Amino acid sequence: MKITIYQPQYILELGQRSKQEDCIYPLEGEASISDYLFLVCDGMGGHEHGEIASRTVCECMSRYLKDNSSARDILQDETLLDALEYTYQKLDAKDSNCIRKMGTTLTLLYLHRGGCTVAYIGDSRVYHLRPSSHTLLYKSRDHSLVYDLYQAGEISFEEMRTSSLKNIITKAVMPGEENRVKPDIVHLTNIQADDYFYLCSDGMLEQMDDNDLIRIFSSICSDEKKCQQLLSLTANNKDNHSAYFIHIKSVENENIDLDRQLSNHESISDFNTLGIWDIKETKENRTSFNIMESLEKYYVLKYKMVFVIVTLILAIISLFACVLINNIIGEKKEDINKYRLEKDFLY
């Protein structure tokens, strides 16, 4: 398919931080309608040189992919992984060996002949929105502690949004790691004219939720005004916040060899939050989960107690049998001794 886009819109704000650790590609003010690769990286706050990590990942990923791929062909997953390995090597060369290593999230969107490829590491997100039906088609799955707890049923959706642990991520692009973290990769082919792709760091989401995004991108106004609405909603955010949104202008389907086509992962992917767990979680569902969990614990405890009691009974029986056998043997020995004494006396 041939995809054309309107002028991409970006956000790169400092928030209430003293330095900017987010980085975007194309760089601030350099995006055009001919671009097909977009990145948003969020340097890890509190770690050494988060801004170096995010900038290095943006520079190296874009350089490798521009040199080794083209929007005129389908981006292969192997090429994407090669780009990440190249980036890791460049990041290793900048490693200062600090205890708290520099690191960054990675969010990538690549438009190509087969549709688009999404890849990400960390809690920066990618959204696919369709204003014509006021729907959210895809939302990437966070690599974060609170999301894992939410998926395990340990906390509610609201607790996940407000938890003090929400900034702890479970995956990041970091140098000097023996086991390199790989991205989640998703292929999207259900793309229509007027769709939006929205890439953002977690700082953009402090004051808004999915419904806010659907409302903004479904509103009848220019992309520049949509960008202003996003800026207004994030004006008081504490963290660095950055984003790119790409408005699809047209999609022309082309004949592609069947063995070169990409399958659409959007609705079935394990990496689509909308397909994993309904974000409109009900209190009844959570209560039901807690009841089942309590019943499971009750039966486990019950069987453990039965096992302990049976073991004690068997031990008591064994002890009683040993005492009884010893008594019988003792009595036999006494009878034998008496017999010997009587025999000796007679002779």
Secondary structure, DSSP 8 states (H G I E B T S, - for coil): -EEEE---EEEEE-TT-SS--EEEES-TT---TT--EEEEEEB-TTSTTHHHHHHHHHHHHHHHHHHH--TTS---HHHHHHHHHHHHHHHHHT----SS---B-EEEEEEETTEEEEEEESS-EEEEEEGGGTEEEEEB---BHHHHHHHTTSS-HHHHHH-TTTT-BS--B-TT-SS----EEEEE----TT-EEEEE-GGGGSS--HHHHHHHHHSSS-HHHHHHHHHHHTTT-SS-EEEEEEEEEEEE-----GGG-----TTT-TTBHHHHS-SS--HHHHHHHHHHHHHHHHHHHHHHHHHHHHHHHHHHHHHHHHHHHHHHHHHHHHHHHHHHHHHHHH-
